[in-house]
Amino acid sequence: MKKDHKEILIKSLQLISQFNGNVDLISNGREFVKIHERNILTLKEIANERNSTFMSSLIDKYPSIFENEIDHFITKEKKETSLISFAAGKLIGGIVDLIKNKGISTRMIKSKLDEIKLLNEKLSKIAEDPIYEQLYKKTKE
């Protein structure tokens, strides 16, 4: 993989990692998912080039996350109130949010984002320099 492509990947992984603490970095769920999926494809490409089962196993640990979950998370982090919550109250609004997100709460979404952040940090180091793969393997032993 070309050096400039690798640099773009690392910056992109960092962007997704920082999203959890600053939702203003990415405007909506569609953009987040598009960037995240592109990162995963590029990481898989690197893992295939290096024939790295370790990288592949880390990539497989990414939780699935959907546009509506990210949109919900952005809304909650910005403390925006939906029309339903405003009109019917927080309890009804919360129930509607759970239904919209197929039972996934804000706390669960945050947990997914935390997991994505940890994986991004590890994989960006490994993508940058293969020596980190050996270091992570050693720490697991």
Backbone torsions as a table, in degrees:
resi	resn	phi	psi	omega
1	MET	NA	140.9	-179.0
2	LYS	-68.0	149.4	-177.0
3	LYS	-60.4	-42.6	-179.0
4	ASP	-66.3	-33.8	176.2
5	HIS	-66.4	-38.8	179.5
6	LYS	-66.2	-40.1	178.6
7	GLU	-64.4	-40.3	177.7
8	ILE	-63.5	-42.5	178.4
9	LEU	-59.9	-47.1	-177.3
10	ILE	-62.8	-43.3	177.5
11	LYS	-64.6	-38.4	179.2
12	SER	-67.3	-40.7	176.2
13	LEU	-63.7	-38.9	178.1
14	GLN	-65.9	-39.4	178.3
15	LEU	-59.4	-48.5	179.2
16	ILE	-63.7	-38.2	179.2
17	SER	-64.1	-37.9	-177.5
18	GLN	-78.9	-15.4	-177.5
19	PHE	-57.0	-39.1	-177.9
20	ASN	-55.3	-36.7	-179.3
21	GLY	-93.8	-15.0	-177.8
22	ASN	-147.8	90.7	-176.2
23	VAL	-69.4	-9.7	178.4
24	ASP	-74.8	-10.5	-179.2
25	LEU	-69.0	-29.6	-178.9
26	ILE	-129.3	133.4	-169.2
27	SER	-76.3	-31.7	-177.5
28	ASN	-158.4	174.8	-177.9
29	GLY	-62.9	-38.3	-179.1
30	ARG	-61.2	-45.2	179.8
31	GLU	-64.8	-43.5	179.5
32	PHE	-58.7	-51.2	-177.1
33	VAL	-63.6	-39.1	179.0
34	LYS	-61.6	-46.6	179.3
35	ILE	-64.8	-45.8	-178.1
36	HIS	-61.5	-44.7	179.6
37	GLU	-66.8	-37.0	176.6
38	ARG	-63.9	-40.3	177.2
39	ASN	-60.4	-45.7	-178.9
40	ILE	-61.9	-43.6	178.5
41	LEU	-61.5	-42.0	180.0
42	THR	-67.4	-40.1	177.3
43	LEU	-63.3	-39.7	177.3
44	LYS	-63.2	-38.0	177.9
45	GLU	-61.7	-44.6	179.0
46	ILE	-64.9	-43.7	179.3
47	ALA	-60.2	-40.0	177.8
48	ASN	-67.6	-41.7	178.4
49	GLU	-60.2	-40.1	-177.4
50	ARG	-89.1	-6.5	-176.4
51	ASN	55.7	46.3	-174.2
52	SER	-100.3	107.2	175.7
53	THR	-73.0	-28.1	178.3
54	PHE	-63.2	-48.7	177.9
55	MET	-61.3	-43.9	179.9
56	SER	-60.4	-40.2	180.0
57	SER	-67.3	-36.5	176.3
58	LEU	-66.9	-41.8	179.7
59	ILE	-61.1	-38.8	179.9
60	ASP	-66.2	-17.0	-178.9
61	LYS	-82.5	-8.5	178.7
62	TYR	-60.3	130.0	176.1
63	PRO	-75.1	150.8	176.2
64	SER	-76.7	138.0	179.9
65	ILE	-140.0	142.4	-171.8
66	PHE	-119.0	160.0	-177.7
67	GLU	-53.7	-46.2	-176.5
68	ASN	-64.6	-31.5	177.0
69	GLU	-67.0	-42.9	179.2
70	ILE	-67.0	-42.7	177.9
71	ASP	-59.5	-43.0	177.6
72	HIS	-61.6	-45.2	-179.6
73	PHE	-61.4	-43.8	178.5
74	ILE	-60.1	-46.3	179.8
75	THR	-59.0	-45.5	-179.1
76	LYS	-68.4	-39.7	180.0
77	GLU	-67.5	-33.4	178.7
78	LYS	-85.2	-0.4	179.4
79	LYS	58.4	37.8	176.4
80	GLU	-84.3	145.5	-179.9
81	THR	-107.2	130.7	178.0
82	SER	-74.8	161.1	179.2
83	LEU	-61.4	-38.6	-179.8
84	ILE	-64.9	-44.8	178.4
85	SER	-62.6	-38.9	-179.4
86	PHE	-66.7	-45.0	-175.5
87	ALA	-79.3	-42.8	-172.5
88	ALA	-102.9	-11.8	-179.7
89	GLY	106.7	165.1	-175.4
90	LYS	-66.7	-37.9	-178.5
91	LEU	-62.7	-49.6	179.5
92	ILE	-64.8	-42.1	177.9
93	GLY	-60.4	-40.5	177.7
94	GLY	-64.3	-40.2	178.1
95	ILE	-65.2	-43.4	178.1
96	VAL	-61.9	-41.8	177.9
97	ASP	-60.7	-43.3	178.8
98	LEU	-62.6	-40.9	178.7
99	ILE	-65.9	-44.4	179.7
100	LYS	-60.1	-36.2	-177.5
101	ASN	-97.3	17.5	176.5
102	LYS	55.1	42.2	176.0
103	GLY	84.4	4.4	-179.9
104	ILE	-89.8	119.0	-179.5
105	SER	-84.3	168.7	177.1
106	THR	-59.6	-39.7	179.2
107	ARG	-62.4	-39.8	179.3
108	MET	-68.4	-38.4	177.9
109	ILE	-64.0	-43.9	177.8
110	LYS	-60.8	-39.1	178.1
111	SER	-63.1	-41.5	176.5
112	LYS	-61.7	-43.9	-179.7
113	LEU	-64.8	-36.6	176.0
114	ASP	-63.7	-42.2	179.0
115	GLU	-65.0	-42.3	177.4
116	ILE	-61.4	-41.5	179.5
117	LYS	-60.4	-47.6	-179.9
118	LEU	-62.1	-44.0	178.9
119	LEU	-65.3	-41.0	178.2
120	ASN	-60.7	-41.8	-179.6
121	GLU	-63.9	-43.8	178.4
122	LYS	-65.2	-49.6	-174.6
123	LEU	-69.6	-28.9	177.0
124	SER	-68.3	-37.6	176.5
125	LYS	-64.5	-45.6	-179.0
126	ILE	-64.9	-40.0	179.1
127	ALA	-65.6	-37.3	-179.5
128	GLU	-66.6	-44.5	-177.6
129	ASP	-147.9	120.1	-177.4
130	PRO	-60.6	-16.9	179.8
131	ILE	-62.0	-29.4	179.6
132	TYR	-64.8	-28.9	176.6
133	GLU	-60.9	-45.0	178.7
134	GLN	-62.9	-40.2	179.6
135	LEU	-64.1	-44.8	178.8
136	TYR	-64.7	-37.2	177.0
137	LYS	-63.5	-41.8	-178.9
138	LYS	-64.0	-39.0	-179.0
139	THR	-70.6	-22.5	178.5
140	LYS	-77.4	-24.3	-175.6
141	GLU	-74.2	NA	NA
